[in-house]
Amino acid sequence: MEYANIVWTNCTNAQLKEIEDLQLSAARVITGGIRGTSHNIIYEECKWETTYARRERKILCVYYKMIHNETAEYLTNLLPLTKKSTTDHNLRNKYDRKIPITRTSLYSNSFIPTATRKWNTLSDTVKQCGSLSEFKLKIKSNLGKIPKFFLKGNRRLQLTFSQLRMKCSPLKSHLANMHIIEDMTCDCGNGNETMEHYFASCTMYDHLRNRLQPYITLVNNNFDLLINGTSEFDEATNQRIFEAVSFYIENSKRFYN
């Protein structure tokens, strides 16, 4: 899907969007996200970068290798001069490289002009990294890691948790906020079917709530923490919370029979 993407990155925006949409389709399958869910929320759920971000990082890595003679000589020879090599003045942006003069959009969006513009946006500290591995680390996106307890339970349960976190679950408040339905009244008739109502007060599940209630109290009625966990608790505590929530979800049969 992305082979040699630093070369064809100057294709049309419509073509680039097709590639991004393909990745989003895969992300929806993995997370259970439905159409209308924010792309940023889906990517945050699975800790993925956009294809745009990955291309930009690859472009910069190749450019770094060209500067440090880690590519073929004919590629290094394509590099524009640095600004400090064209003047005796001590310039503030002396490590920037001169952007080639371009007369067509095709050339302007090709590798060298594009990479040069991106290179010039980096700080001098990043530009002067002593190794490629250090450079990669400096420009790496801080995506974080998926907590281990997210991966507990069966696939069906994992998808339910994921949909609750992304606020695209079958709960009526989520569907109403996504303009899929209009009425968010819970079937119990005692309020809107929000996540708080489902976990804490829906009368249809009173018989299941004894096991869950101590953990609702533990997170101080913060229902986002109930399904996300928190770094304030150790992994064992987060795991116990997830087990209690899992038991509640599965036995309520609200999301599947």
C-alpha positions in Angstrom: 0.0 0.0 0.0 2.9 2.4 0.7 5.8 0.9 -1.2 8.1 3.6 -2.5 5.7 6.2 -1.1 8.4 8.9 -0.9 8.5 8.9 -4.7 4.8 9.0 -5.5 3.8 11.4 -2.6 3.2 14.1 -5.3 0.1 12.3 -6.6 -3.2 14.1 -6.3 -5.0 14.8 -3.0 -7.8 12.6 -4.1 -5.4 9.7 -4.6 -3.8 10.3 -1.3 -7.2 10.3 0.4 -8.0 6.9 -1.2 -5.0 5.5 0.6 -5.9 7.1 3.8 -9.5 5.8 3.5 -8.2 2.3 3.0 -6.3 2.4 6.2 -9.3 3.9 8.0 -11.4 1.0 6.7 -8.9 -1.4 8.3 -9.0 0.6 11.5 -12.8 0.4 11.7 -12.7 -3.4 11.3 -10.1 -3.6 14.1 -11.8 -1.2 16.6 -15.5 -1.7 15.7 -15.8 2.0 14.7 -18.7 2.9 12.6 -19.0 5.5 9.8 -19.3 8.9 11.3 -16.9 8.2 14.1 -14.1 10.8 14.2 -11.0 9.7 12.4 -8.8 11.1 15.2 -10.7 9.1 17.8 -10.3 5.9 15.7 -6.6 6.4 15.3 -6.3 7.2 19.0 -8.0 4.0 19.9 -5.7 1.8 17.8 -2.6 4.0 18.3 -1.9 4.4 14.6 -0.5 7.2 12.6 -2.1 8.6 9.5 -0.5 7.6 6.2 0.3 11.3 5.7 2.4 11.3 8.9 4.3 8.1 8.0 5.2 9.4 4.6 6.5 12.6 6.0 8.7 10.8 8.4 10.1 8.5 5.7 10.8 11.5 3.5 12.8 13.1 6.3 14.7 9.9 7.0 15.8 9.5 3.4 16.8 13.2 3.3 18.9 12.7 6.4 20.6 9.8 4.8 21.3 11.8 1.7 22.9 14.6 3.8 25.1 12.1 5.6 26.2 10.2 2.5 24.3 7.1 3.5 22.7 6.8 0.0 24.0 6.5 -3.5 26.2 9.4 -4.5 23.9 10.5 -7.4 21.2 11.1 -4.8 23.4 13.1 -2.5 24.4 15.2 -5.5 20.8 16.3 -5.8 20.8 18.1 -2.4 20.4 21.9 -2.4 23.1 23.9 -0.7 22.8 24.9 2.9 22.3 28.6 3.5 25.5 28.9 5.6 27.5 27.6 2.6 26.3 30.6 0.5 27.2 33.4 2.8 29.8 34.5 5.4 27.1 35.8 7.8 26.2 33.9 10.9 22.5 33.2 9.9 19.9 32.1 12.4 18.7 29.4 9.9 22.2 28.5 8.7 21.3 24.8 8.6 18.3 25.3 6.3 18.7 24.3 2.7 17.8 26.5 -0.3 14.5 25.4 -1.7 14.8 24.8 -5.4 13.1 27.2 -7.8 10.1 25.5 -9.2 7.9 26.5 -12.1 5.4 23.7 -12.1 3.3 22.1 -9.4 4.5 18.6 -10.5 8.2 19.6 -9.8 7.2 21.6 -6.7 5.5 18.5 -5.2 8.3 16.1 -6.1 10.8 14.6 -3.6 13.6 17.2 -3.4 11.5 20.4 -3.1 9.0 18.7 -0.7 11.7 17.1 1.5 13.7 20.4 1.6 10.6 22.3 2.8 10.0 19.7 5.5 13.6 19.6 6.5 13.7 23.4 7.0 10.8 23.2 9.5 12.9 21.0 11.9 14.9 22.5 14.7 18.7 22.7 14.5 19.0 20.2 17.3 17.1 17.6 15.2 19.0 18.4 12.0 22.3 17.8 13.7 21.5 14.4 15.2 24.6 12.2 15.1 22.9 9.0 13.8 19.9 7.9 11.8 18.5 6.1 14.9 18.7 9.2 17.0 17.1 11.2 14.2 14.2 8.7 13.9 13.7 8.9 17.6 13.5 12.7 17.5 10.9 12.8 14.8 8.9 9.8 16.0 5.3 10.4 16.9 4.4 9.8 20.5 1.5 7.5 20.0 1.6 5.7 23.4 0.8 2.1 23.9 -2.4 0.2 24.1 -2.8 -1.0 27.8 -2.6 -4.8 28.1 -5.9 -5.0 29.8 -7.6 -3.7 26.7 -6.7 -7.0 25.0 -8.4 -9.2 27.7 -11.5 -11.1 26.9 -13.0 -12.3 23.6 -13.1 -10.3 20.4 -16.8 -9.4 20.8 -16.1 -7.9 24.3 -13.1 -6.0 23.1 -15.1 -4.4 20.3 -17.8 -3.4 22.8 -15.2 -1.7 25.1 -13.7 0.0 22.0 -17.1 1.3 20.8 -17.9 2.6 24.3 -14.5 4.4 24.4 -15.1 5.9 20.9 -18.7 6.8 21.8 -20.1 4.9 18.8 -21.7 2.0 20.7 -25.3 0.9 20.4 -26.2 3.0 23.5 -29.0 5.4 22.4 -27.1 8.5 23.5 -24.2 7.6 21.3 -26.4 6.9 18.3 -28.3 10.1 18.8 -25.1 12.1 19.0 -24.1 10.6 15.7 -27.5 11.5 14.2 -28.4 7.9 13.6 -31.6 8.0 15.8 -33.5 10.9 17.4 -34.9 9.4 20.7 -32.3 8.4 23.3 -34.8 7.4 25.9 -33.7 4.1 27.6 -36.0 1.1 27.3 -36.4 1.2 31.1 -38.2 4.5 30.7 -36.3 6.2 33.5 -34.0 8.5 31.5 -31.8 8.8 28.5 -29.6 5.8 27.8 -26.2 7.4 28.4 -23.1 5.5 29.5 -23.7 6.8 33.1 -27.3 5.6 33.0 -26.4 2.2 31.6 -23.7 1.5 34.2 -25.1 3.2 37.3 -28.9 3.5 37.3 -30.7 1.6 34.6 -33.3 -0.5 36.5 -33.1 -3.4 34.0 -29.7 -4.2 35.3 -30.1 -3.7 39.1 -29.5 -7.4 39.7 -26.0 -7.1 38.1 -24.8 -3.9 39.7 -23.6 -5.2 43.1 -20.3 -6.5 41.7 -19.7 -3.3 39.7 -20.8 -0.7 42.2 -17.5 -0.7 44.3 -15.5 0.1 41.2 -17.9 2.9 40.2 -17.2 4.3 43.6 -13.5 3.7 43.2 -13.3 5.8 40.0 -15.5 8.5 41.7 -18.3 8.1 39.1 -16.0 8.9 36.2 -17.4 6.4 33.7 -14.6 7.2 31.1 -12.1 5.8 33.7 -14.4 2.7 34.1 -13.8 1.7 30.5 -10.4 3.3 29.9 -8.5 2.5 33.1 -6.1 5.1 34.6 -2.4 5.4 35.2 -3.3 6.4 38.8 -4.1 2.7 39.4 -1.7 -0.2 39.0 -2.3 -2.8 36.3 -3.8 -5.3 38.7 -6.4 -2.8 39.8 -7.2 -1.8 36.3 -7.6 -5.4 35.4 -10.1 -6.0 38.2 -12.1 -3.0 37.1 -12.2 -4.4 33.5 -13.2 -7.8 34.7 -16.1 -6.4 36.7 -17.2 -4.2 33.8 -16.8 -7.2 31.4 -19.1 -9.3 33.6 -21.7 -6.5 33.7 -21.6 -6.0 29.9 -21.8 -9.7 29.0 -24.6 -10.5 31.5 -26.7 -7.4 30.7 -26.9 -8.7 27.1 -27.4 -5.1 26.1 -25.0 -5.2 23.2 -25.4 -8.8 22.0 -27.6 -11.8 22.8 
